[in-house]
Amino acid sequence: MSMDTIGDGCCPVSEPCGRCVIEAVLSVDERGQVVLPKELRMRAGIGAGEKLAAIGWEKEGRICCIMLYPVKQLEEPVKAMVAPMFRDLLKGGE
């Protein structure tokens, strides 16, 4: 199933954002765990023990979209966002 654009759905995407497809249908077990299929992990470059951040999109008080993002790819953007705040604090700014 392919979705080139998402209309009035949960996530506010108004323009084509690449190729969005359903890669797999996952089940949640009794312990609340899910398994990412091997082919999906390989294509995404996700190795054993790798940390993933679960990023949710909330609409009307309920999470309606969940994206998994490798934590190692979040390090630089977070550093870029936080570093100026720390530099300002160290200089005595407000």
C-alpha positions as CSV (number, residue, x, y, z in Angstrom):
1,M,0.0,0.0,0.0
2,S,1.5,3.3,-1.0
3,M,0.6,6.8,0.2
4,D,2.2,9.7,-1.8
5,T,0.3,12.2,0.3
6,I,-1.7,12.1,3.5
7,G,-4.8,14.2,3.4
8,D,-6.9,14.7,6.5
9,G,-5.3,11.9,8.4
10,C,-3.4,12.2,11.7
11,C,-0.1,13.6,10.6
12,P,-0.3,17.1,8.9
13,V,1.5,16.4,5.6
14,S,0.2,18.6,2.9
15,E,2.7,17.8,0.1
16,P,4.2,14.6,-1.2
17,C,7.0,13.5,1.2
18,G,8.7,10.8,-0.6
19,R,7.5,7.3,-0.8
20,C,5.5,6.2,2.2
21,V,4.6,2.5,2.3
22,I,3.4,0.0,4.8
23,E,6.5,-2.1,5.3
24,A,5.1,-4.7,7.7
25,V,2.1,-5.4,10.0
26,L,3.4,-5.9,13.5
27,S,1.7,-7.6,16.5
28,V,2.1,-6.6,20.1
29,D,2.6,-9.6,22.4
30,E,1.3,-10.1,25.9
31,R,4.4,-8.3,27.3
32,G,3.8,-5.3,25.0
33,Q,6.7,-6.2,22.7
34,V,6.9,-6.1,19.0
35,V,9.3,-7.7,16.6
36,L,10.6,-5.9,13.5
37,P,10.9,-8.4,10.6
38,K,14.5,-9.2,9.6
39,E,14.1,-7.8,6.1
40,L,12.8,-4.5,7.4
41,R,15.7,-4.3,9.9
42,M,18.2,-5.0,7.2
43,R,16.8,-2.4,4.8
44,A,16.7,0.2,7.5
45,G,20.2,-0.7,8.7
46,I,19.0,-1.5,12.2
47,G,21.4,-3.9,14.0
48,A,21.0,-6.0,17.2
49,G,21.0,-3.9,20.3
50,E,20.5,-0.6,18.4
51,K,18.5,2.0,20.3
52,L,15.4,3.4,18.6
53,A,13.4,6.4,19.7
54,A,9.7,6.1,19.5
55,I,8.4,9.5,18.4
56,G,4.6,10.0,18.7
57,W,2.3,12.5,17.0
58,E,-0.6,13.5,19.2
59,K,-4.0,14.6,17.9
60,E,-7.0,15.3,20.1
61,G,-5.2,14.0,23.2
62,R,-4.3,10.6,21.6
63,I,-1.2,9.4,20.0
64,C,-2.2,8.5,16.4
65,C,1.2,8.0,14.7
66,I,4.3,6.4,16.0
67,M,7.7,6.7,14.2
68,L,10.8,4.7,15.1
69,Y,14.0,6.7,14.7
70,P,17.6,5.5,15.3
71,V,18.9,7.3,18.4
72,K,22.3,7.7,16.8
73,Q,20.7,9.9,14.1
74,L,19.2,12.1,16.8
75,E,22.5,12.9,18.5
76,E,23.7,15.7,16.2
77,P,20.3,17.5,15.8
78,V,19.9,17.5,19.6
79,K,23.4,18.7,20.2
80,A,22.8,21.5,17.6
81,M,19.6,22.5,19.4
82,V,20.9,22.3,23.0
83,A,24.5,23.5,22.6
84,P,23.6,27.2,22.1
85,M,21.4,27.1,25.2
86,F,24.3,25.8,27.3
87,R,26.8,28.3,25.8
88,D,24.4,31.1,26.7
89,L,24.0,29.7,30.3
90,L,27.8,29.5,30.7
91,K,28.2,33.1,29.6
92,G,25.7,34.1,32.2
93,G,22.8,34.9,29.8
94,E,19.2,34.2,30.5
